[in-house]
């Protein structure tokens, strides 16, 4: 911690996912480990493990390194429970080299996403 107050700026700075969550007022903070799968033509699928940081029964917000864009379809699978949900990308937020993704569940409400592990 320095005397110039720079540590206060870091403490008050919102994470990339938190900044995106502002646009989804129903979303609340959660920590749900998931596997994200993004189908790419043919038999190719891109996958990554991440944590859903904010969620509602309609949306989930997580950090991702996958090349996801608005309208892309993804599958979220809770780890280790195995619950699955299909979703489409509704929004992407870039901040300081990180990317947060908001997805909308295609089957309607996704109650398991709101349960804390």
GIZI-V522301 format. One record per backbone hydrogen bond with DSSP energy under -0.5 kcal/mol. NH is the residue of the N-H (numbers start at 1). CO is the residue of the C=O. If there is no record, write none. Layout:
# GIZI-V522301
nh=<NH	NH>
co=<CO	CO>
This chain:
# GIZI-V522301
nh=<5	8	9	10	11	12	13	19	20	21	22	22	23	24	27	28	30	32	33	34	35	36	36	37	38	39	40	44	44	46	48	50	52	53	53	54	55	56	60	61	62	63	64	68	71	72	74	75	76	77	78	79	82	85	87	88	89	90	91	93	95	98	100	101	102	103	104	105	106	107	108	110	113	114	115>
co=<2	5	5	6	7	8	9	15	16	17	18	19	20	21	24	55	53	52	31	50	77	34	48	75	46	37	44	40	41	38	36	34	32	51	61	61	28	59	103	54	101	51	99	66	89	69	87	37	85	35	83	33	78	76	74	104	72	102	102	100	98	95	93	62	91	60	88	58	86	86	105	57	110	111	112>
